[in-house]
Structure formats: C-alpha cells, structure tokens
Amino acid sequence: MRRALVFAALLAAFAARAESGRTLFIQSAVENPDDTATFPLYRGTSNGQTVWYVIFNSSDGADADTLGVSRVDKLANARGSQAVQKVSMVNGAIVFPGTVDFSPQRNVAPGPQGFPPAAAGPGSVADQFYSPIIQLPDGTIRNAPHVANASGLHDKVVTIDFAGGTVTLRETHGFAGGKAVRYVSTDASLDVAAALEGSTFVPRLNQAPSLDDDSTHSSRASLAAFVNGQTGQANPQRQGLNSALLDGLDPLNVLRWDPSQGRFSPLWDVHLAAWTPAAVAAKRNLRQTDYGDIQGLVSHGMITGPGGVPFAASNFIVNCPIVSSE
C-alpha cells in the first residue's frame, strides 16, 4: 500500500509539472528545478544485509508500465551474459547476490589539459557479484542500481527518505538527436569513468554484448564523449571531459538515441572523440548535439579517437538512463 501511495504522489507531482514541455521517459520520476530527480526507493537484501535501489528500465512492457519506468527491449540482449546478476525473490523482495561498497572517498583532479585527469578514484566499487542489470526469475531484465546500504550512499544521492520510500539523485545534462536531455549516471565499467561520473565502478558491465554494436541485436548504444572540446564556464561552445574537469560542469556528452527509439539502451558504449589539430585551427571545434553530425565530421577528418586513432568504441560502458528530453 505504501508503495502505491508513493507512486501516486510522484505521478501527481509529475502531472503538476507536465506544462514544462519536457518529455519525461521515466514516469515514476519527478524532475526538480535544481537538476535533480526524485525516484521511488526500493528495499532488497544481499547476503543478509539491507540494500536500497532504484529502477530505471525494464525489458518487459507490462513490468515497465507497472513500475512507471521506460521499456528498453535491447536490455533483453544482455540476458545470460556476465554483465547481468541473476536475482531471486523472497516474500516479494529481491535478493541480490552482489552489492556495492559505498565507503571509498571519490578523488578526481584535472590534468594539465583537464583530460586525462591527474587523479581519478571512484567513490563506490562493486563486489564481484554485483551488476545494476538484474535478471528476475521470469527472465525479465531490469536496470536497478543500488544507491545505499550499510556502507553508505551512492555519490549521486542528494537526499534519501528510507521511511517515505524516495530518493533524489543528481542529473547530468547531455544531448540526443539535437535535443537537450537529462540522465542519471550510476555505473561505469572503467574506474576512471566511474570517478569522473561520480558513479559505481562495475567491471563486469563490460561483458554486455556487444562491443561497438548498437544494433537491435546488441544491449549497447553509442555515446560520444569529447576529450578536447572548448572550455570556459560561460563559453556557449563549451563541451568535453576536459571542460568537465577544468570548469566543474557537465561534459555534455552526445547520445545516439533516446528512449522513444528502438535502438536505445542505458548501457552506453563510450566513443572517446578528439578534435583534430586541423579542426581546432579552422575553429570547427564547436559544440555538437547530434551523433549523426559527429559521424559526418569523422568522415571528413575533423574528429578521431584520442591520439589520432580511428573513432571507435573505447572499450568501456557507462550506465546512464535518460530521464527526460526537451
């Protein structure tokens, strides 16, 4: 009953804010004016201890509708892979084989050019059994990251109400299809990425099929993250991991799909992007908002991978479900 009341309250708050004109892809979420979003909080267990988690996506349409989350068909392609932890149910509560150590202190310091960083230590680390991508006994795949347990809180947590059953998380700004989107970055398969994103380091996420494939047969989708975009907090062309480190603002990554499209997945196959010296000299290194435009610039020799290598998947994943779009 309490869960139903929480969900109803969140939906009422969403309806009150629907006039903002944004498309809300996770209906159980309420976006706040301070670039945060509030979600229902769920209680489970792992090895006898209480864990608290959120649910962003489901591979099953009926399950997604019941939970008020976005349906992501491509998550089913991860079923049975090492990127997924299989869970069980006891008295209606999920029992997770693995969980997260939230006790480390996140440590990030910019390098001389911002990126690569001089220091990058994640603030939370998964155990060997944990993944935010879970498989229910009936085969349904959910994106259900842990945000709290006895060791502490996820770095994205702003406020948490255990009794009331809600948690407020920081959002990140980015772009998809030329539109501004907001997403929540909760996990990464690379320690440096986890540190930069303020997310949980989950190495086994990198086993999600398949590298550099965001077709409907894959569980991944493509994301471009610039390493040498323009910097300056007031610069309208600012973008990139170097800017995030130097300016203390979001990197404004470019996501290929949004949840209204069949090729969307919250498991982003990160493609590190670098403007070539020629592009910088010609002042072509402008803020990008559409992945297709980036592919066009790659074909014209304006963008490569870091160090001049071909633009391609950089062999790590970030779990960043899109919450809303303009």
N, C-alpha and C positions, 0 to 999 in steps of 0.2 A: 504494500500500500504506500509506504514512504517513497519508494522509487517512482511510482506512478505520480505522486504529488510533486516530486522534484521535477520530473519530466514535464508535467503540465505547467509548472511555474516557469520553466525555461522557455517553453513554447509560447507562453503568454508574453514573456519579455521580448521574444523574437518578433511576435506579431506587432508589438508596440513600436519596434524599430524597423519594420519592413519598409517604411516610407523612405529609408535612406537610399534605396535604389540599388543596393548591392545584392548580388546573388549569393545566398547562403547555401553551401553544399552540404554542410553537416547541420541538419535541422535541430538537433539536440543542443547545439552551441548557441551562446549569446555573445556577440562581439561587443566589446566595451569601447568607449571613446579613447582610451589610453593604450591602444594597440595590444590589448589582451582579449582573451575569450574565455568564457566560463562553460564548463562541461559537467555532465553527470559524473560522479565518482563512484567506482565500484570496488567492493571488497572481495578479496580472494585469499588463498593461502599458498605458501610454498615451504615445504619441509617443516610444517607445523607453525610457521610464523605468518602473521597477517601481512598481506600486501595490498596496496591500493593502486588501481589502474583506471585508465580511460579507454573508451572505444571510439575509434575514428571511422573505420571502414569495415565492410563485410563483403565476402564473395557471394553471399546469398541475398536475393532481393527481399524476401519476406523477413529475414533476420535484420537486414538494413532498415526496413520500414519500421519494424517494431522498436528498434533502438534509436531511430532518428539519426542514422549515420549514412554516409554515401556508399552506394553499391559499387564495388570495383571487381568486375569479372576477372581481370588479369591476376588477382591475388590467388585464384584457384590454381594457377600455373605453378605456384610455389609448393603446392601440396606434396608432401612426402620428401621434400628437399631438406637439407641440413640447415636451411635458413628458418625453418619452422620448428617450434616446440609443440609437441602434442600434449594437450591438457586433458584432465578428467573432470568430472562433476561430482560433487558430494553435497547432497541436500540443497541443490540449486546454486552452489558456489563453485567457482572454478578453482581447481588445484593445479598450480603451475610447477613443473619440475625445477625451473630455474627462476632466479630473480636478480636484483641489481644491488651493488654496493654503492650507496649514495654518499659515503663518508669522505672520499677524496676532495681536496681543495682544487678547484679549477684554476689553472695557471696559463695565461696567454700573454705574450709580449710581442710587439711588432719587430720585424727585422728592419734592416736599413731602408729597404724599399717597401716596407709593410709586409708583403708576402714574398718569400716564405717567412713564417714567424720565427723569432729568436727563441721562443719557448711556447710549448703547446701541450698541456697536460689536461686530460678530460676530468670533469668533476664527478662522473659516475661511470662505473665499469660493470659490465655484465659478468655473471659467472658462466661456466662452460655450458650450462644447460639452457640459459635464457635467450629468448628472442621475443621482440614485441609482436611478431607474426605468429599467431597461435592457430592450431588445428583442433576444433572441437571433435567430440566423439562421432558426430554425424558427418564429419568431413568438411564442414564449413570453416573457412579461413577468415579470421578477424585480425585487424590491426589494433592491438590492445597493449600499449606501452605501460609499464609500471612507472608511477610517479612518486610513490612513497612506500617506505617500510620502516622497520626498527632502526635502520642505519641512517635514515634522513630523508630528504626531499630531492626530487629532480631539480636541476638548475632552472628549468623553465617555470617552476611553480612560483606564483606571486602570492596567492592565498589559497588555503585549503580548509575546508569545513568538513571534518570527518563525521560529525553528528548530522549535519544537514545534507551531506552527500553531494557536494560540489567542489570543484577545483578550478582555479583561474590560472591560465597559462599565458606566457608571453608569445605573441605572434611575430612572424618575420615577414617583411614586405618583399615581393618579387614581381615577376611578370609572366604571363602566359598568353600567347596569341595576341600580343599587343595591348593587353589589359592588365591593370594592376591587380595582383592577387595577394592574399594574406594566408600564410600557412604556419603550422607548428612543427618545428624541427625537434624530434625527440631522440633519434638514434642515428649512429653512423658506424660503418664497418671499419673505418680508419681512425686511429687515435687522434691524429692532428685535426681531422674534420670534426670529430666529436668535441674536441676542445674549442675550436673556433665557433661551432654552432651552439655550444652550451648544451650538448646532448649526451646520451649514454653511448659509450664505446661497446659495440656489439660485433665482434669479429665474424661470427657465424652468419650475419646478414649477407656477407659477400658470396654465400653459396646459393643465393636466389638466382634462378635461371632467368635470362642468360645474358652474359656479358655483351655489351654493345648491340643489344637487340631489344627494341621497344615495340615489336610487332604484337599482334594479339596472341601469339604463341608464347610470349615472354611474360615474366612477372614484373619486369622493369619498364621504366620510361626514361626519356632522355632529359637531362638538365645541363645547361651551360653556365659555368662559373668563371668569370674573368679573373685573371691574376694580375693584370696590369692596366686596369681601366683608369680613367681620370679620378683625381682625388679633390678634396675640399668640401667641407660640410655644406657650404652654400652654393656649390657648383651644380647646376642643373644637369650636367653630363656625368656626374659622379657615378661610379659603378665598379664593383670588383672586390675581391678578397683583400687586395692591398688597401683599398679605401676603408673596408670594414675595420682593418687593423689600425690604420692611421687616423681615421675620422671617428671611429667608435659608432658607426652606423651600419645598417643592414647592407649586405653585399649586392642586393638587387639581382639575384640570380634569375635566369631565364628558363622557365619550364616549358616543355614542348606541348603538353596537353593539360586540359582542366577536367574535373570530374564529370562533365557533361559528355565527354568524348570516350569512345570505347577503348582507346589506347592509353587512357590514363592509368597510372599506378602511383601510390605514395612512395614506392621504392625507386628512388631516382638514381639512375646510372650517371654519375657525375662526369661531365666532359670539361676538363680544365681548358680554358680558352685564353690565348695570348694575342694581343695586337702585334703585328709585325713592326719592325722599325720603320718600314716604308709607310705603313698606315698611320703611325704616330706622326711622322714627318709631314704627311699630307693632311693631318688633322682629320683623319677619317675615324678616329677612335672615339666615336660618340656613343652615348647610352643606347643599348639595344633592348627591345621589349618583345621580340618575336623570334622564336627559334629558327623558323624558316629563313628569316633575314640573315641570321648568323651563318646558316649553311651557305647562303649565297655569297657572303663575304669570305667564307672559307674557300669556295670555288674560285674566287677572284684573287686569292693570295693575300688577303688582308688579315686573316686570322689563322693561326696554327695552334698546336698544343704548346705548352711551356718549352722554351729552349729550341723552338723551331721544329719540333717533331710533328707528325701529322695530327690533325684534330681528330680525336677518338676518345672512347671511354677510358677513364683514368684508373679503372680497376678498384673503385670503392663506391659504396651505396650510402645515401642518406635517406632516412625515413621522414618525409615531410608532407603529411596530408594537407591538401588545400582546404581551407575553411570557407573562404569567400572570394568573390571576384567583383570588380566594379561593373 
